[in-house]
Amino acid sequence: MSRTRQFFPAAVFERLFDHVFAQCVARGLVAGDTQAVDLAPVKANAALEAVREKRPAGATGPHLAGCDAPALPAAAVLTAPAHQLRQLATGQRRRQGAQTGALGARHEQARLLSNKTHYSPTDPDARISVKPGKARALNYLCSLAVDTAHGVIHHVQADFADQRDSQHLPRLLTGLQRRLRAQELRLRELLADAGYANGPNYARLEAAHLTAWIPVFGQYKADLEGFAYDRATDAFTCPEGQQLPFQKYDTNPDGGWHKIYWGPCRTCQQCPRKPLCAPRAKRKQLTRTLYDAAYRRAWERQHTRRGQRKRRVRQGTVEPVFGNLIHHYGLRRMNVRGHAGAHKTMLLTAVAYNLKKLLHHRPQRQISLAVALPQPLRAAVWRGARHNGRTWTPTLVLFQEQLGKNAT
C-alpha cells in the first residue's frame, strides 16, 4: 500500500474514508452536532540543513548560461513583496547584532531561515515552522475535526505550515459540512482553541448558524475603560462627555479591516485629561475591528460556565486523538514527499483510527418481553405473590410453575 499509493489519486482515499465514516454513522458512533477542531505539525521527509535560497523570477545561474534552463518549482521563486523582504532583512540584521543567548546563535554556520527567502529542494511543499518549546523544522500541518460523542474523526486534511491556524478553518469547515450533509447530519457547535480566532471566522460561523466556542485571542477588550459605546450612533463617548464618532475604515499590516474613531482636534487640545488620555497625539483616536460585534459575542460566551465546560470537552476530545495518531499510528513523520502524498497518508491514518473505533464498539442491547396472561392465571399469580411475600423474581418462578416446565 505504501509503495503504490502514489499511483492512486487522492479521491480514492477520500472515498475510502467516507465509506468507513458511513459505517461509523450506521453503528451509532457519530452524533454530528458538536465537533472539536485542532491541528498539529507533522515533520516532513526533508532536512532543514538542505534548504536553498530562492531566486528572483527569470533568474538563472551562470552554469545555465547559453543552454535551456530547467523549470524551477514554484516554491523556488521569490514571490514576497519587496517591502516584506526589506523588513525581514532588517529583522535578521538586528538579531545577528544582538547579544542573544540562544544555543548555537554564534556558530559560523548558523543561518536565519524564512519561508519567504528559502525553500527545500527535496520537498518544495514543506514549510519552515516552529512550535513553542521545539526546534525549527520543515513541517506539514494535520487538521482534524473530531466528534465529541465517541471521538470519531469526521474530517482530516494536510495544510501548509507557513500559515496561521485560523487561515485553515474555512477549507476544513467546507469539507466537514459536505461529509455531514452526505450522512444527513447537521453541525450545530464548533469547538476550537484560540489559534482559530479571528473576525472573518466568527462572521463565517455565525452566517452558517453555528455556535463558535473559540476563545478570543490577543489583546481584545470588550469594553474600553472610560469610553462608552453607543450602537445607535456608532460613536464612543469619552469620560469628559465628548463624542468620538466613526470616521473611516482602514487595514492593519496583516490585511485585516478595522474602524477608526476620533473627535475634534480643537476639543482634545483644550481637554484637561489630554496629558493622560493622549499625551503624544494631537487627539484621542480609537481603533476597533470591523467584526467587533462578533468578537464581543464570542468573548461573552467564553466567560460563561458553559464556555469553560466546552473548553474542557475540546481538550478531552481532539488532543488525545492527536496523541494516538502521532505516537501509535505513525504520524510523527511523513514517509512520502509532496502535499498530495501527505494528504493521502493522513487520510489512511484517520481510516485506521476510525476502523479501530468501529471494531471495538460493542453496543449494549436490552431485550424486554411482555406477556399478556389470562385473567384467572393472572389472579392466581398475584395471590401467590401476596401470600408468600415474594418479590418479582419468585413471582416469575411461580408463573413458570403455573404454566409448566416448557414455559419460556
For each residue, the residues with C-beta under 8 A, 3 or more apart:
1: 4 5 348
2: 5 335
3:
4: 1 7 8
5: 1 2 8 13 336 341 344 345 348
6: 336 341
7: 4
8: 4 5 12 13 344
9: 12
10: 13 14 340 343 344 347
11: 14 15
12: 8 9 15 16
13: 5 8 10 16 17 343 344 347 348 351
14: 10 11 17 18 347
15: 11 12 18 19
16: 12 13 19 20 347 348 351
17: 13 14 20 21 156 347 350 351 354
18: 14 15 21 22 179 182
19: 15 16 22 23
20: 16 17 23 24 351 354 355 358
21: 17 18 24 25 30 152 154 179 183 354
22: 18 19 25 26 183
23: 19 20 26 27 358
24: 20 21 27 29 30 152 354 357 358
25: 21 22 28 29 30 32 183 185
26: 22 23
27: 23 24 358 361 363
28: 25 363
29: 24 25 147 149 150 152 357 358 361
30: 21 24 25 147 149 150 152 154 183 185
31: 34 147 148 149 185
32: 25 35 147 154 180 183 185 186 187
33: 185 186 187 188 189
34: 31 147 148 149 188 189 190 191 313
35: 32 145 146 147 148 154 176 187 189 190 191
36: 145 146 147 148 191 192 313 314 317 318
37: 143 144 145 146 169 172 190 191 192 196 318
38: 143 144 146 192 193 314 318 319 322
39: 141 142 143 144 159 165 168 195
40: 141 142 322 326
41: 129 131 137 139 140 141 142 161
42: 139 140 141 142 326 331 332 333 334 342 346
43: 137 138 139 332 333 334
44: 120 123 125 126 137 138 139 140 333 334 337 342
45: 122 123 126 333 334 335 336 337
46: 50 120 122 123 126 138 337
47: 50 120 122 138
48: 51 113 120 128 136 137 138
49:
50: 46 47 120 121 122
51: 48 113 118 119 120 121 128 138
52: 76 118 119 120 121
53: 117 118
54: 75 76 77 78 116 117 118 119
55: 59 72 76 77 78
56: 59 77 78
57: 77 78
58:
59: 55 56
60: 64 65 69
61: 64
62: 65
63:
64: 60 61 67 69 70
65: 60 62
66:
67: 64
68:
69: 60 64
70: 64
71:
72: 55 76 77
73: 76 77 119 124
74: 77 124
75: 54 119 120 124 125
76: 52 54 55 72 73 119 121 124
77: 54 55 56 57 72 73 74
78: 54 55 56 57 85 116 117
79:
80: 84 85 88 116 117
81: 84 85
82: 85 86
83: 86 87
84: 80 81 87 88 116
85: 78 80 81 82 88 89 116 117
86: 82 83 89 90
87: 83 84 90 91
88: 80 84 85 91 92 114 116 117
89: 85 86 92 93
90: 86 87 93 94
91: 87 88 94 95
92: 88 89 95 96 112
93: 89 90 96 97
94: 90 91 97 98
95: 91 92 98 100 112
96: 92 93 112
97: 93 94
98: 94 95
99:
100: 95 105
101: 105
102: 105
103:
104: 107 110
105: 100 101 102 110
106: 110
107: 104 110
108:
109:
110: 104 105 106 107
111:
112: 92 95 96
113: 48 51 117 118 128 136
114: 88 117 118 128
115: 118 119 127 128 162
116: 54 78 80 84 85 88
117: 53 54 78 80 85 88 113 114
118: 51 52 53 54 113 114 115 128
119: 51 52 54 73 75 76 115 124
120: 44 46 47 48 50 51 52 75 123 124 126 138
121: 50 51 52 76 124
122: 45 46 47 50 126 337
123: 44 45 46 120 126 138 337 338
124: 73 74 75 76 119 120 121
125: 44 75 140 160 337 338 339 342
126: 44 45 46 120 122 123 138 139 140 161 337
127: 115 138 139 140 160 161 162
128: 48 51 113 114 115 118 136 137 138 139 161 162
129: 41 136 137 138 139 141 161 162
130: 134 135 136 137
131: 41 134
132:
133:
134: 130 131 137
135: 130
136: 48 113 128 129 130
137: 41 43 44 48 128 129 130 134
138: 43 44 46 47 48 51 120 123 126 127 128 129 161
139: 41 42 43 44 126 127 128 129 161
140: 41 42 44 125 126 127 158 159 160 161 334 339 342
141: 39 40 41 42 129 158 159 160 161 168
142: 39 40 41 42 156 157 158 159 322 325 331 346
143: 37 38 39 155 156 157 158 159 168 172
144: 37 38 39 153 155 156 318 321 322 350
145: 35 36 37 153 154 155 156 172 176
146: 35 36 37 38 151 152 153 154 317 318 321
147: 29 30 31 32 34 35 36 150 151 152 153 154 317
148: 31 34 35 36 151 191 313 317
149: 29 30 31 34 152
150: 29 30 147 357 361
151: 146 147 148 317 320 321 357
152: 21 24 29 30 146 147 149 354 357
153: 144 145 146 147 156 321 350 353 354
154: 21 30 32 35 145 146 147 176 179 180
155: 143 144 145 172 175 176 179
156: 17 142 143 144 145 153 346 347 349 350
157: 142 143 168 171 172 175 343 346
158: 140 141 142 143 339 342 343 345 346
159: 39 140 141 142 143 163 168 171
160: 125 127 140 141 163 339
161: 41 126 127 128 129 138 139 140 141
162: 115 127 128 129
163: 159 160 167 168
164: 167 168 195
165: 39 168 169 193 195 196
166: 169 195 196 197 198 201
167: 163 164 170
168: 39 141 143 157 159 163 164 165 171 172
169: 37 165 166 172 173 192 196 201 204
170: 167 173 174 201 204
171: 157 159 168 174 175
172: 37 143 145 155 157 168 169 175 176
173: 169 170 176 177 190 204 205 208
174: 170 171 177 178
175: 155 157 171 172 178 179
176: 35 145 154 155 172 173 179 180 187
177: 173 174 180 181 187 208
178: 174 175 181 182
179: 18 21 154 155 175 176 182 183
180: 32 154 176 177 183 185 186 187
181: 177 178 184 185
182: 18 178 179
183: 21 22 25 30 32 179 180
184: 181
185: 25 30 31 32 33 180 181
186: 32 33 180
187: 32 33 35 176 177 180 190 210
188: 33 34 210 211
189: 33 34 35 210 211 213 310
190: 34 35 37 173 187 205 210 211 212 213 214
191: 34 35 36 37 148 213 214 310 311 313 314 317 318
192: 36 37 38 169 195 196 197 212 213 214 314
193: 38 165 196 214 215 314
194: 197 214 215 216 217
195: 39 164 165 166 192 217
196: 37 165 166 169 192 193 201 214
197: 166 192 194 201 202 214 215 216 217 218 298
198: 166 201 202 217 256 291
199: 202 203 256 257 289 290 291 294 295
200: 203 204 291
201: 166 169 170 196 197 198 204 205 212 214
202: 197 198 199 205 206 212 214 291 294 295 297 298
203: 199 200 206 207 291 294
204: 169 170 173 200 201 207 208
205: 173 190 201 202 208 210 211 212
206: 202 203 209 210 212 294 297
207: 203 204
208: 173 177 204 205
209: 206
210: 187 188 189 190 205 206
211: 188 189 190 205 301
212: 190 192 201 202 205 206 298 301
213: 189 190 191 192 301 302 307 310 311 314
214: 190 191 192 193 194 196 197 201 202 298 302
215: 193 194 197 298 302 311
216: 194 197 220 295 298 299 302
217: 194 195 197 198 220
218: 197
219:
220: 216 217 289 295 299
221: 224
222: 295 296 299 300
223: 229
224: 221 227 229 236 286
225:
226: 238 239
227: 224 236 237 238 239 244 286
228: 236 237
229: 223 224 235 236 237
230: 233 234 235 236 237
231: 234
232:
233: 230 243 245
234: 230 231 245 246
235: 229 230 243 244 245 246 261
236: 224 227 228 229 230 243 244 261 286
237: 227 228 229 230 241 242 243 244
238: 226 227 241 242 243 244 263 271 273 277 284
239: 226 227 273
240: 271 272 273
241: 237 238
242: 237 238 263 264 267 268 271
243: 233 235 236 237 238 263
244: 227 235 236 237 238 261 262 263 284 285 286
245: 233 234 235 261 263
246: 234 235 259 260 261
247: 260 261 262
248: 259 260
249: 257 258 259 260 290
250: 257 258 260 287
251: 255 256 257 258
252: 255 256 258
253:
254:
255: 251 252
256: 198 199 251 252 289 290
257: 199 249 250 251 289 290
258: 249 250 251 252 287 288 289 290
259: 246 248 249 287 288 289 290 292
260: 246 247 248 249 250 285 286 287
261: 235 236 244 245 246 247 285 286 287 288
262: 244 247 283 284 285 286
263: 238 242 243 244 245 267 268 283 284
264: 242 267 268 283
265: 268 269 282 283
266: 269 270
267: 242 263 264 270 271
268: 242 263 264 265 271 274 277 278 282 283 284
269: 265 266 274 282 283
270: 266 267
271: 238 240 242 267 268 274 277
272: 240
273: 238 239 240 276 277
274: 268 269 271 277 278 279 284
275: 279
276: 273 279
277: 238 268 271 273 274 284
278: 268 274 281 282 283 284 285
279: 274 275 276
280:
281: 278 284 285
282: 265 268 269 278
283: 262 263 264 265 268 269 278
284: 238 244 262 263 268 274 277 278 281
285: 244 260 261 262 278 281
286: 224 227 236 244 260 261 262
287: 250 258 259 260 261
288: 258 259 261 292
289: 199 220 256 257 258 259 292 295
290: 199 249 256 257 258 259
291: 198 199 200 202 203 294 295
292: 259 288 289 295 296
293: 296 297
294: 199 202 203 206 291 297 298
295: 199 202 216 220 222 289 291 292 298 299
296: 222 292 293 299 300
297: 202 206 293 294 300 301
298: 197 202 212 214 215 216 294 295 301 302
299: 216 220 222 295 296 302 303
300: 222 296 297 303 304
301: 211 212 213 297 298 304 306 307
302: 213 214 215 216 298 299 307 308 311
303: 299 300 307
304: 300 301 307 308
305: 308 309
306: 301 309 310
307: 213 301 302 303 304 310 311
308: 302 304 305 311 312
309: 305 306 312 313
310: 189 191 213 306 307 313 314
311: 191 213 215 302 307 308 314 315
312: 308 309 315 316
313: 34 36 148 191 309 310 316 317
314: 36 38 191 192 193 213 310 311 317 318 319
315: 311 312 318 319
316: 312 313 319 320
317: 36 146 147 148 151 191 313 314 320 321
318: 36 37 38 144 146 191 314 315 321 322
319: 38 314 315 316 322 323
320: 151 316 317 323 324
321: 144 146 151 153 317 318 324 325 353
322: 38 40 142 144 318 319 325 326
323: 319 320 326 327
324: 320 321 327 328 329 353
325: 142 321 322 328 329 331 349 350 353
326: 40 42 322 323 329 331 332
327: 323 324 332
328: 324 325
329: 324 325 326 349 352 353
330: 335 349
331: 42 142 325 326 345 346 349
332: 42 43 326 327
333: 42 43 44 45
334: 42 43 44 45 140 337 341 342 345
335: 2 45 330 345
336: 5 6 45 341 342 344 345
337: 44 45 46 122 123 125 126 334 341
338: 123 125 341 342
339: 125 140 158 160 342 343
340: 10 343 344
341: 5 6 334 336 337 338 344 345
342: 42 44 125 140 158 334 336 338 339 345 346
343: 10 13 157 158 339 340 346 347
344: 5 8 10 13 336 340 341 347 348
345: 5 158 331 334 335 336 341 342 348 349
346: 42 142 156 157 158 331 342 343 349 350
347: 10 13 14 16 17 156 343 344 350 351
348: 1 5 13 16 344 345 351 352
349: 156 325 329 330 331 345 346 352 353
350: 17 144 153 156 325 346 347 353 354
351: 13 16 17 20 347 348 354 355
352: 329 348 349 355 356
353: 153 321 324 325 329 349 350 356 357
354: 17 20 21 24 152 153 350 351 357 358
355: 20 351 352 358 359
356: 352 353 359 360
357: 24 29 150 151 152 353 354 360 361
358: 20 23 24 27 29 354 355 361
359: 355 356
360: 356 357
361: 27 29 150 357 358
362:
363: 27 28
364:
365:
366:
367:
368:
369:
370:
371:
372:
373: 377 378 381 399
374: 377 378
375: 378 379
376: 379 380
377: 373 374 380 381 402 403
378: 373 374 375 381 382
379: 375 376 382 383
380: 376 377 383 384 402
381: 373 377 378 384 385 395 398 399 402
382: 378 379 385 386
383: 379 380 386 387
384: 380 381 387 388 390 395 398
385: 381 382 388 389 390 394 395 398
386: 382 383 389
387: 383 384
388: 384 385 394 398
389: 385 386
390: 384 385 393 394 395 398
391: 394 395
392: 395 396
393: 390 396 397
394: 385 388 390 391 397 398
395: 381 384 385 390 391 392 398 399
396: 392 393 399 400
397: 393 394 400 401
398: 381 384 385 388 390 394 395 401 402
399: 373 381 395 396 402 403 407
400: 396 397 403 404 405 407
401: 397 398
402: 377 380 381 398 399
403: 377 399 400 406 407
404: 400 407
405: 400
406: 403
407: 399 400 403 404
408:
